[in-house]
Every structure is written in structure tokens, then in C-alpha cells.
Amino acid sequence: MRDLNRVAMGIEGVVSAVTRFACEVDRRVVVSSFGAEAFSEVVAVGISNLSVARSGEVMERVSDQKTFIGGYENAKSFDWTAFVEDISKLAVRASQAKVPSPGVYRAVVDCELVGLLLHEAFGHASEGDYVMYRASVLYGKLGKKVASDLATIIDDGLVEGGYPVAFDDEGVVKKRTVIVENGVLKSFLTNRQASHELGLESSGNARAQDIAFKPIVRQTNFFMLPGSARVEELFEGVSEGIYLMGRGYGWASGSSCRHLYL
């Protein structure tokens, strides 16, 4: 960590950097009156870095983390030097970037940031407890067109590269749930209560903060399937707008992005 922190601080313009190593062992036991008896153990290790850069009177901070499921041996081969160096360089670029004028712009969002946008702007609206209380913008839209024909959105507890969730906090086996298929809203995420109220099968998305709290509906690994377009094609027909590039965390909170004029 000391060596990586020196790399992060070695980029001209960086005035501060914090580098951390973290490990987690998550053991879960669920025994319910519905007959569930489930146990899981997930080990995760990772490194995060926060770099602060200054350009004149402007200071910007950029942070990111990379997590591997499994022991430290799964993380050793990753190029951590390039990882922290890139964060510091991005912080410097962000401190030098122009501030967009107020207004409405068409935005192109890169693949590093779209997951965060999808989670916050759409994923929470697909959670069944919001829907059953009519607090979601998706209420009453099941079976209707809510996105482009190109958009297929999935919630999957055991997708490759994601954080493994084999069952939820009510002991329900987590299923791969298609929320949107070719732009059409197909389903919602549910726990037992929401599935009953909405007349849907439970998707295994119940989550409780701890044993003292009731399970609510939350996303697991929430993502959009890739399309066939090249990056360059995303800019076709956009004469002026904002290109959003950055990083978004999944199972840990935090994000960063930079804004560049096209």
C-alpha cells in the first residue's frame, strides 16, 4: 500500500492520495418459518485509491476500487500500479476540465459509468416494494415500452464477475430476472410480500440490514446486456453534448466522472 500510494502521489498536480486494502468475509445463515435453511460464505479482497489534484484554484478528487471475490491470490496478478496511476491522472484531468454551462444536453454515457446510472435512475424504480406502494415511476407499466428496443436489463445474483448472492435474506433462491427485454418492462424485483401484492413469483431480492430489520427489496447485480455498436457510433447525430466518462462502484458506494465537451 505504501508503494502504491507513492505512485499515486508521484503524478504531477496530485496533492493528496489515500490508498487502502480491504478484506471481507461475509457469512450468512437464513432459517425461516417457510422451511428455508441456507448458508453461504463469500470472501472478497480489494484495493481502493482516492487522489486529489489541484489546478490553480480548482481541486478535484477521484476515487475508485477494484474488488476480487476470493482470497488475495486472486488479486496479486492485477496491475495495481497502473490502476492507482490512472486514478491520479484522471484527477488531474478533472481539475483542468471546463465547467459546462447550465442547460439541457444530450449525454453519451460510457460503459464504466452506465452501471451506476442504471442502478440509481432505473434499478430502484424496479424494486417491488416501491411499486406496490405506487411510489415508483414504473407502477402500472408492466408489459409496456419503457426503453429503447436495444435495452435489455437483468438482475442476476450469480452472474460471472459479480458479487455472488445465491439466496436472499428470506431464504429464497436468487433467480436471474429479466426486468426489461428489448425495451419492454417484463417484471419487477420482489421479496415475499411484494411478490404476493403484485402477483409475481418471488425473485429472491429480499435484503435486511440485520436480524432486527424487516427484509426490503434491493438489487443484486443489476446490468444491461451489451449491444453491437462500436463506441464511435454512439456519437452519430450528436453535434453538441456531454460525454460522461468515469467509474461507478457496485456493491460499495461511491463514484466519479469527468465531463468533456464533444
HUBEL-V853067 format. One line per field, one symbol per residue. phi: phi as a letter, one per 40 degrees, with the letter a starting at -180 (. if undefined). psi: psi as a letter, one per 40 degrees, with the letter a starting at -180 (. if undefined). burial: 1 if it has 16 or more other ideal C-beta (glycine too) atoms within 10 Angstrom, else 0. A space follows every 50 residues. Layout:
BEGIN
phi->???
psi->???
burial->???
END
This chain:
BEGIN
phi->.ccccccccccdhcbaabbbbbbabbbbbbbbccgcbbbabbbbbabbab bbbbbgccbbbbbaabbbchccccbccccccccccccccccccccccccc cdibbcbbbcccbccccccccbdccccccccccgcbccdgbdgbcbacdc cbbbbacbccgcccbcaccbgcccbcbccbbfgbcbabcabcccccccgb cccgbcabcaccbccbcacbcbabccbbccdcccccgbcaibbcbibbcc cbchaaabbbcc
psi->ddddddddeehheheihhhihiihhhhhhhhieeehhihihhhiiihihh hhihhbehhiihiiihhhhaiddeedeigdddddddddddddddeeiihi iiahihhhhiedddddddddddddeehdddddefeieeheeheiheiide hhhihhefiheahhgdiaeeehhhihhhdhhfehhdiihiaddddddefi iheffhhhdaeeiihihiibhhihiiaeiiddddehehdhahhhiaihic eiiiiiiihhi.
burial->00011011001011001010000000000100000001000001111111 11100000011111111100000010000100111111111111100000 00001001100111111110011111111111000101000100011000 11111110100111101111110110101110011011111111100101 01111111000000111111111100000000000000000111111111 000011111000
END
